[in-house]
Amino acid sequence: MNKKKNLHWINIGIIFSCLMIAFFCFQKKWETRTVLRDTSSDLKVHFMNTGQSESILIQSCGKTLLIDGGTNFTGGKVVEYLRRKGITYLDYVVGTHGHEDHIGGIDAILYNFRVGELFLPRQEYNTHSYKDVLEIAKAKQIPITVPEWKEKRILGDAKIVFLSPEPNKIYEDINDSSLALRVSNRKHSFLFCGDISKKMEKRILKTGVYLKSDVLKLNHHGSNNANSMKFLKKVSPQYAVVCCAKGNAFGHPHKSVLKRLEKRKIRLFRTDEQGEILFTSDGKTLMSNVKPIR
């Protein structure tokens, strides 16, 4: 009788131990996927919350890339964000195209930080915002590069590849002059194409260039005139990020784009509803500071 009781309690103990092991294994797995670690060798991609504009900071092994600088109004916010991150030098700054919601704050960036190289498309834009960028770059002797198709740069442990097929062409729609680039480390990749339209997406697809990426920054703030199903299929991201303002007058992101994302089972992050979106990759695991909103 005593032997049966002892065996009963032993079995209960074994079951309890198994449950505890399973619990801690699950907890460890969950933490690995959600908790960000502050490691300088990691690839970090910061989608700042700059309203109906864009500014994205990318870091790897102490090297830095800034894609766009917000508007004239939010440029100061970008400057303060970079200062809080302890940044004094930017290896690369990319002004995807001449519209104010992308390069409006770049003059403030160039004024407040040392910059190694500035990338701009050939197409100029006759506005004070655009001219201010050129003037401060000239005054501070910052080299301006119009990147060739598939031109590369190294960013710490990451690689930058420019994917705009015709960066020297003058476009009727200035959005289509946007510089497109893919940033990747050993395992994870991010695609940024400014405000290109479906027409330019089609041109990029025709080149046959490799586009597959884990994270796609939605083109033109999630506009219906971009983010075609063919483009989404070719990029095949797990996640998409849309940079836009809450209740914006443009209806970004468009309902039709949201439907396309849902059909492709692409999880969405939104700066208008979630604020700053931060991804970190250690070359093995991709993590984010918040969960996808849908």
C-alpha positions in Angstrom: 0.0 0.0 0.0 2.8 2.4 1.0 4.6 1.5 -2.3 1.6 2.5 -4.3 1.3 5.8 -2.5 5.0 6.5 -3.0 4.7 5.7 -6.7 1.6 8.0 -7.0 3.5 10.9 -5.5 6.6 10.2 -7.6 4.4 10.3 -10.7 2.8 13.6 -9.6 6.3 15.0 -9.0 7.5 14.0 -12.5 4.4 15.6 -14.1 4.9 18.8 -12.2 8.6 18.9 -13.1 7.7 18.5 -16.8 5.1 21.2 -16.7 7.6 23.6 -15.0 10.3 22.8 -17.6 7.8 23.4 -20.4 6.7 26.7 -18.9 10.2 28.1 -18.6 11.1 26.9 -22.1 8.1 28.7 -23.5 8.9 31.8 -21.4 12.4 31.9 -22.7 11.3 31.5 -26.3 8.8 34.3 -25.9 11.4 36.6 -24.3 13.9 35.9 -27.1 11.3 37.0 -29.6 10.1 40.2 -27.9 12.8 41.7 -25.7 15.3 44.0 -27.3 19.0 43.8 -26.2 21.2 46.8 -26.4 24.1 45.2 -28.3 26.2 47.4 -30.6 26.9 44.6 -33.0 23.1 44.1 -33.6 21.4 45.6 -36.7 18.9 48.1 -35.4 16.2 49.8 -37.5 14.3 52.7 -35.9 11.2 53.9 -37.7 10.7 57.3 -36.0 7.2 58.8 -35.4 7.4 62.0 -37.4 3.7 62.2 -38.4 2.9 62.4 -42.1 6.6 62.1 -43.0 9.5 59.7 -42.8 12.8 59.4 -41.0 14.5 56.0 -40.4 17.7 55.4 -38.4 19.7 52.3 -39.1 22.7 51.2 -36.9 25.2 48.4 -37.1 28.5 48.0 -35.2 28.6 51.7 -34.4 28.0 52.7 -38.0 24.9 54.8 -38.9 22.6 55.4 -41.8 19.7 57.9 -41.8 17.0 57.6 -44.5 15.1 60.9 -44.9 14.7 63.5 -42.2 11.1 64.3 -41.7 9.6 67.7 -42.5 10.9 71.3 -41.8 8.7 71.1 -38.7 9.7 67.7 -37.5 13.4 67.9 -38.4 14.2 69.2 -34.9 12.5 66.2 -33.4 14.7 63.9 -35.5 17.8 65.9 -34.3 16.8 65.4 -30.7 16.1 61.7 -31.3 19.6 61.2 -32.7 21.2 63.1 -29.8 19.4 60.9 -27.3 20.9 57.9 -29.0 24.3 59.4 -28.5 24.9 59.9 -32.2 27.4 62.6 -33.3 28.4 61.2 -36.7 26.3 59.8 -39.5 28.2 57.6 -42.0 25.4 57.9 -44.6 22.3 60.1 -45.1 19.8 59.3 -47.9 17.3 61.8 -49.1 15.0 59.5 -51.1 13.5 62.4 -53.1 12.8 66.1 -53.0 9.4 66.3 -51.3 9.4 68.2 -48.1 8.0 65.3 -46.0 11.2 63.4 -46.7 14.0 65.9 -47.0 12.5 68.9 -45.1 14.5 68.1 -42.0 17.7 67.0 -43.7 19.2 70.5 -43.6 18.9 70.4 -39.8 20.6 67.0 -39.8 23.5 68.2 -41.9 23.9 71.3 -39.8 23.9 69.5 -36.4 25.9 66.3 -37.2 29.0 65.4 -39.1 28.0 63.4 -42.2 30.3 61.1 -44.3 28.2 60.9 -47.5 24.8 62.2 -48.7 22.8 60.3 -51.3 20.3 62.1 -53.5 18.6 61.3 -56.8 19.6 63.3 -59.8 16.2 64.9 -60.0 16.2 68.3 -58.4 13.2 70.1 -56.9 12.7 73.8 -57.0 11.8 74.4 -53.3 13.5 76.2 -50.4 13.6 72.8 -48.6 15.6 71.2 -51.4 17.9 74.2 -51.9 18.6 74.4 -48.2 19.9 70.8 -48.3 22.2 71.5 -51.2 23.5 74.7 -49.6 24.3 73.2 -46.2 26.0 70.2 -47.9 28.1 72.5 -49.9 29.0 74.7 -47.0 30.1 71.7 -44.9 31.8 70.0 -47.8 29.6 66.9 -47.6 30.0 64.8 -50.7 26.8 64.2 -52.6 26.4 60.9 -54.5 23.8 59.8 -57.0 24.0 56.0 -56.5 24.1 53.8 -59.5 21.8 50.7 -59.8 23.0 48.0 -57.5 25.7 50.3 -56.0 26.8 49.0 -52.6 28.0 50.3 -49.2 29.0 48.5 -46.1 27.4 49.5 -42.8 29.1 47.6 -40.0 28.0 44.0 -40.3 25.2 45.1 -42.7 25.2 45.7 -46.5 23.4 48.5 -48.3 22.3 47.9 -52.0 20.7 50.7 -54.0 17.9 49.3 -56.2 16.7 52.3 -58.2 17.0 51.2 -61.8 17.4 54.7 -63.3 18.5 57.2 -60.6 19.8 59.7 -63.2 16.4 59.9 -65.0 14.1 62.9 -64.6 10.5 61.7 -63.8 7.2 63.3 -64.4 6.1 62.1 -61.0 8.9 63.1 -58.6 7.9 60.3 -56.3 9.2 57.9 -58.9 12.7 59.4 -58.5 12.8 58.0 -55.0 16.0 56.1 -54.2 15.3 52.5 -53.2 17.6 50.5 -51.0 17.8 47.2 -49.3 19.7 46.8 -46.0 20.6 43.3 -44.8 22.8 41.5 -42.3 23.6 37.7 -42.2 19.9 36.7 -42.0 17.5 39.6 -42.0 16.7 42.3 -44.5 14.7 45.6 -44.8 13.5 47.3 -48.0 12.9 51.0 -48.3 11.6 52.6 -51.6 10.5 56.1 -50.6 7.3 57.1 -52.3 7.5 55.1 -55.5 4.3 54.3 -57.4 3.0 51.1 -58.9 4.6 52.2 -62.2 8.1 52.3 -60.6 7.4 49.1 -58.7 6.8 47.5 -62.1 10.1 48.9 -63.5 12.0 47.5 -60.5 10.4 44.1 -60.9 11.4 44.0 -64.6 15.1 44.3 -63.6 14.8 41.0 -61.8 16.8 42.4 -58.9 16.6 40.4 -55.6 13.9 42.1 -53.4 13.0 39.4 -50.9 13.0 41.1 -47.4 11.7 40.4 -43.9 10.5 43.9 -43.4 9.0 46.3 -46.0 8.6 50.0 -45.4 5.3 50.5 -47.3 5.8 52.7 -50.4 4.3 56.2 -50.3 2.9 55.9 -46.7 0.6 53.0 -47.7 -0.9 54.8 -50.7 -3.3 52.8 -53.0 -1.2 54.0 -56.0 1.7 51.9 -54.7 2.2 48.5 -52.9 0.8 46.4 -55.7 0.1 42.8 -55.1 2.8 41.8 -57.6 5.4 43.9 -55.7 4.3 42.5 -52.3 4.5 39.0 -53.6 8.0 39.5 -54.9 9.3 41.1 -51.7 7.4 38.6 -49.7 7.9 40.3 -46.3 6.8 38.9 -42.9 6.2 42.4 -41.7 5.3 45.9 -43.1 5.7 49.3 -41.5 3.7 52.3 -42.5 4.9 55.8 -41.6 1.9 58.2 -41.4 0.0 60.6 -39.2 -3.1 59.7 -37.3 -6.3 60.8 -39.1 -4.2 62.1 -42.1 -6.1 63.7 -45.0 -4.7 61.2 -47.5 -6.4 58.1 -46.0 -3.0 56.4 -45.5 -2.7 53.5 -45.2 -5.4 52.8 -47.8 -8.0 50.1 -47.1 -7.1 48.3 -50.4 -3.5 48.1 -49.3 -4.5 46.7 -45.9 -6.5 44.1 -47.7 -3.5 43.1 -49.8 -1.4 42.8 -46.7 -4.0 40.6 -45.1 -4.3 38.4 -48.2 -0.5 37.9 -48.2 -0.5 37.4 -44.4 1.9 40.3 -43.8 1.8 41.6 -40.3 1.5 45.4 -40.0 3.2 48.0 -37.7 2.0 51.7 -37.7 3.8 54.7 -36.4 0.6 56.7 -36.2 -0.9 54.2 -33.7 2.2 52.7 -32.1 4.8 55.5 -32.1 8.4 54.6 -32.7 8.9 51.1 -34.2 12.2 49.5 -33.5 13.5 46.3 -35.0 16.7 44.5 -33.8 18.4 41.6 -35.5 21.4 39.7 -34.0 21.8 37.8 -37.2 19.7 34.9 -35.8 16.5 36.4 -34.3 14.4 39.3 -35.4 12.9 41.3 -32.5 10.7 44.3 -32.2 9.8 46.7 -29.4 6.0 46.3 -29.9 3.8 43.6 -31.5 2.3 44.0 -34.9 -1.0 45.9 -34.8 -2.7 43.4 -37.1 
